Amino acid sequence: MKNKLLLIIIILLFNIGIALSEIQNCNKFDKLSKKYLKCQKENLLYKSEESGLTDGIKNFKSSKTLSEFLKKNNN
């Protein structure tokens, strides 16, 4: 019984963490601080994952020729 309860709590914590990974407001930090740059980086990563840009880059890196890359993108 304790193991099931512990498992449920862990799953809920992971789901909450995933839900919080949205675009953040970085204006609350000083523009020359590390926290501002980290916030901007996280927003950029979220936007690139949302748009599918990271998949295109992976396809580009794994292809040997331009024609192979274009075939992968069309599929």
N, C-alpha and C positions, 0 to 999 in steps of 0.2 A: 504494500500500500504506500509506503514511504517512497519507494522507487518511482511509482507512477506519478506521485505528486511532484517529486523533484523533476522528472522528465517534462511534465506539463509546464512547470515554472521556467525551465530552460528554453523550451520552445516559444513560450510567450515573450521572453526577453529577446530572442533572436528576431521575432516578428516586429517587435517595437523598434529595434535598431534599424531594420530595413525600412520601415515606414518613415523614419526620421531623416532618411537620406534624400532630401529634396533640396531645391534651391534655397539658399539661405540669404538673408539680408546682410551684406558685408559693410554697410554704411556705418554700423555701430563701432567699427574699429578704425584706428588711425591708419591712413593710407600708406604710411611708411613702416608699418609694423609687420611682424611675422604672422600674426593672427589674420590680418587682412589678406596677405598673400595665400595663406593656407585656405581661407574661405573661398577666395577666387579660384584656386586650383580645384577644390571640391566641386564648385559649381560648374566649372568647365568639364570635369570628368562626368558629372551627372548629365550635362547637356549632350556630350558626345556619345554616351551610352544610350541615351534616349533616342537620338537621331539615327543610330546604327552606324555611325562613323567608324567605330572601333572594328566592326566586322569587315568593313571595306579595307581598312589598313591591314588587317590580318590576311585577307585574301591577296592584297598587293605584295606583302612580304613573302608569302608562300609560293607565289607564281614565279616562274623562271623567265617567261617572256611576256610581252605586252598582249599578244593574242590569247595566251592562256589566262591572263588576268581578265580580259574582256569576256571570255567564255564563262568564267566563274561569276562575274557580275551579272551576266544576263540570266543565269539560272537562279 
